[in-house]
Amino acid sequence: MIKKFNRELKKSMRTGLIAAFGFLIAFVWRDLIVEYVNNFAKLSPVQGRLYTAIAITIISVLGILIIS
């Protein structure tokens, strides 16, 4: 009973750590994409955010398709 609990606890902790690293990676890439798009589209902040949203959506959908 205790061994099973310890095994499940370790499994849950690994899953949580992997998710945390995944979010960290996603935030770093998001910042890079935002900077690039803002430099690319200096016309207006709204257009820059629109391009950023489109770029992140396309990258995310492609990532989901690859993983699935």
Contacts in CASP RR format, 6 or more apart in sequence:
PFRMAT RR
TARGET T0000
AUTHOR 0000-0000-0000
METHOD contacts of the structure
MODEL  1
MIKKFNRELKKSMRTGLIAAFGFLIAFVWRDLIVEYVNNFAKLSPVQGRL
YTAIAITIISVLGILIIS
29 59 0 8 1.000
30 56 0 8 1.000
33 52 0 8 1.000
33 55 0 8 1.000
33 56 0 8 1.000
33 59 0 8 1.000
34 52 0 8 1.000
37 48 0 8 1.000
37 51 0 8 1.000
37 52 0 8 1.000
37 55 0 8 1.000
38 48 0 8 1.000
38 52 0 8 1.000
40 48 0 8 1.000
40 51 0 8 1.000
41 47 0 8 1.000
41 48 0 8 1.000
41 51 0 8 1.000
END
